[in-house]
């Protein structure tokens, strides 16, 4: 986890899944801009976290990079990590919430081949709409794993880090990595964990868009600002896991060709991190809480950020926040009962 700021000695927490991809690309860009930043990487796999730290220190030998074990799908892990962060730091200027999973993706190959040679090819690749379903599982806490990893674990982390984020006279940013696959049609307020659906990834990403708005309504007065980004279509482990490798080998030349006609095919992690880095450079109070900031790459390879209005509203956002608070209470009570059971 890392907390990043506009001047030296700011702290940035980056919650990421692995030692490469968009999270690592973001850290490289941040340190290239200001080598005095304090970065803290929150990763589930400590061996990969050490590799990420080593890679950053090779290119930035004087950088201040620390790591902490954090599995956002586990309530225990989130609470332990938050406690450790509060012990290490007295402030967080930026909290990047980049961890996410799309387990067991299933592709509608009929729709895939039909869309591949149609006018919808770019839209299909950019959003995955009508193309992807997933089979979810349960965590040890009894929560849907995609929901716990992509949304609830991050929500709980923000709640736990309130003392470091909410500081009189100072501002901080919470920045979510969302997706163009965040579809309103996949989300149901009566089933926020998406137990009864087949698009948990899309549901969780739309919920993160809603939650970002709710955080702004709740915390702006305390100096905390939340923003959402879309990295575009980036080739990461998550993306490569969607299709068999031989298919990626066949279609990658087509994707590089299509890139000449669309700005959403960022393809490289460095390009996908554009909006994350751009937000680091902005005054948070000037940002639009109803916009998603998109990483875009022109056909000539130039990167830029563009805000686009999200399909969200305050009523649903507020209702989701209340449901998450209720679930947090239930989860904490369960943990308390388990602790009492172990000591009795």
N, C-alpha and C positions, 0 to 999 in steps of 0.2 A: 504494500500500500504506500502511496506516496502523495504528499500534499505539495502542490506547486504554486508559486506566486510570481508576481510581476517583477519583484526585486530579489536580490540574494537573501539567503537564509529563510525563504519561504518553504513551507512543507507541503508536499504533494503525495497523496496516496493513490496508487493505481491498483485496483483489484482486477487481476487477470487470471486466465485459466492456465496458460502455459508460458514457456520461455521464449515464445516467438509470436509472430503475427502483429496485430494492430497495437496491442499493449506495449510490446517491446519497441515498435517503430515510434510510438508516441514518446516513450522515455528517451530514445535517441534524439528526437527532435527537440524535446525540452532541454536536455543537457547541452545540445549544440547551441541553443539560444542563450542559456545561462548555466554555466557549469557550477555555480554556487548553490543551486537548488538542492533541497533535501528531498530525496525520493525514497519512498517506502513501498515496496512491492508486496502485495498480498496474494499469495499463490497457494493452491492446494498441495502441489507436489514440490517439496522442498529441494529435491535434487535438481529439478528444472528451474526453480527459483535461483539456486546458486549459479546455474549456468547463465541465466539471464543477467544476474549481477556481474558475473565475470565478464560477459560480453560488453556490458556498459562500461565497466572499468578499464577494459582494454582500449576502448576508443576515447574514454574520458577518465584518465588515471587519477585526477584529483577530485572526482565527483563523490558526493555523499550519498551512498546508496545502501539501504538496509532492506531486509526481507523479513516477512512474518508469515507463519503458516495460517492459511485461512481457506476453509472450504465453505462457501456461502450456501451450500445445500444442507449444511449441518448447523442447527441452532447452537449446540455446544461449542462448535468451532468459532462461530461468529462472536459469541459472548466472550470466549477466551481471547480471541484476537483483539476485540475492542478494548478489553481490560488492559492488554499489553500496550496497545497504541496510546491509551490514556496515560499509562505509566511512562512511556517514552517521550511523549510530546505534550506541549501545553497549548498547541494550536494546530489547526488544519486549514490551509488556505484553499486547497483544491482536493476534491474526492472524486476520482474517476472510477465509475462503476462499469467495468468492461467485461467481467466474467459472464459467460453464457454457454448454454448447451442446446443442441438439437439432436436428441438421442434417436437411434433407430429410424432414420428418415426413410420414408417410402415414396417413390416417385410414380406418378401416374404416367406410364410410358406412352400410352396412347395419346394423352394430352401433350406430352413432351414432343413426340415426333410430329404431331399435328401442328404444334406451335412453332417448332424449329424452322419450318419452311413456310411460315405465314408472316403477315404484317405484325403479329403480336410477339415475335421472337424476343425483341428487346425488352418489352414489358414483362414477358414470362421469366426471363433470366434475372431481371432487376428485382422482381417482387416475389417470385415463386408462387404467385396467386393461382389457385386451381391446380397446382402441380405437386405440392408437398403435403404429406401427412406424417405423423410420428406416433410411435407407441410409447407411452410414458410408463414410469414405474414409481414406486413409493420410496421415500427416504426412511432412515431409521426413526425419524420423528413422526412418521405417518403422514407426511405431506407429499403431494405430487412433486416429483423431482424437478421437472422443468420449471414449475411455479416457484419452488423453493430456491432454485439456483438463479433463475433469471430475474426474480422479483422479491420474494419475501426475505431472503437472506440479506439482500441489499437494503431493503426497508428497515430491517432490524438493526443493521449496521449503522445506518444514518441515525436511528433513534439512540443507539448506544453512544454515538460520537457527538451528540448534541453539545456537550460542554466544550468541545474543541472547535466546533463549527460556529457556535453562537457566542461571539465575543463583542462586548460593547465597543462601538466606534470602529469596528473592522467588518469587512465583508469576506465571504467565502463562497465557493461554488461547488455544487454537486452536479456531476456531468454523467449522463447515462448514455451508453451505447445501445441505441435502439436498432430498428431495421425497417426497410421498405416493405417487409413482410408483416408489419404490424397492422393487421386488418380489423376494423371494427366488427365485421361480420363474424370473426372468430371468437370474440369476447362476449361473455355473459355475466352480468352482475350477480346473478343467482348461483353461478358456478365459477367463482374467480380462480379456482385451481384447475379448471377445465377437466374435471373428472369424467364428464360425459361426452367429451369431444375428441377429435382426432387431429387438432391443430394446436397443441399446447404451446409451441414456440411462438406462433403468430399471436395467440391470446396473451402470452406473457409479455411480449414486446409492446402490444397495444396497451396493456395494463401499466407498463413502465412509463408510457407517454402520459397516461392519466395521472399516475402517481407524481410525476414531475410537476404537473400543474398544481396538484394538491399541496406539494411541499412549498411551492412558491406562495400560495395563498396563506399557508400557515407560518412560514419562516421569513418571508421578505422583511417583515418589520423587525426581525432580529438579525438582519444582515446576511442571511443565507439565501442564495439564489440557485435554482435548479434549471438545467438545460438538457436537451435531448439532441443526439446527433444520429445520423445515418451514414455509415461508412461507404455506402455504395456496394457494388458487387466486387468483393475482395476475395482473392484466392488464398484461403487459410485452411487449416485442418478441418474446420467445421464445414466449409464449402466443399472440399474434396471428398468429405464423407457422404455427400448426397448422392453422387453417381459413381459407378464403377470406374476404376482408373483408366480403362481402355476408352471409355466414352469421353473422358476429359481430354485424352490424347487426341481424339478425333475432332472434338469441337473447339479446342483452344485456338487454333488458327482462325476459325470463324468468329470467335469472341474478340480477338484482337482486330479483326476486320470491322466488326460491328461497333467497336469502340470509336471508329471514325465518325459514326452517325449518332452517338449518344454520349452524354457526359456522366452517366451513372456507372459505367464500367470502369471503376478505379483500378481494379485488378490487383495492384500491389499494396501490401500493408502500409508502406510509407504514404501512398496516396490516400488510402482509406482513413489514415489518422489526421488528414488535413483539417477537418472540422473540429476535432478534439484540440488540436494545437491552436487553431484560430480562436476558439473560445478562451483559451488561456491568455490571449492577447487583448481581450475585450474588457470593458468595464461592465460588470455583471448587471448593474441597475439599468443599463441601456438595452438589454436583451429582451426579446419577446417571449413570454412564457407559453404562448400558444403556437410557437413555431418550432419545427424540427430543422436543425442545421445540417445540411447535406454536404458531404465531401464529394466534390465533382472533379472530373478530369477531362479536359478538352481533347479533341482528336489529335492535337499536336503535343499532348502530354503536359499541359499546364494545369496546375491544381488551384482550385478556389472553393470557397464556401458560399452556399446560398440557402437562405431561410425559406421554408415552405410551411404554410399553415397546416396544422394537424387537425384531423377529424375528431376533435374531443370537445367536451363541454364541462363546465364547473359542476353541474348537478351529478353526473356520473362519477366525475373525479372525486368529489367530496364523499359520495356514497362508498366508493372503493376504499378510500382512506379510513373511513369508519369501520369497514369490514376487516381491514388489515389490523387496526387497533384491537378489535375484538379477538381476532385470531392470535395476535401477540399475547393478549391476556390469557387466553386458553393455553397456549404453548408454555408460557411462564409458570402457570399454575401446575401444569403437568410435570414440568421439571422440578418444581418445589416438592410435589408429592413423591416423585422418584427419589429425590435427595433425602426426604424424611424416611422413606422406606429402606434406604441403604444404611441409615444411621440407627434405625430401631432394632 
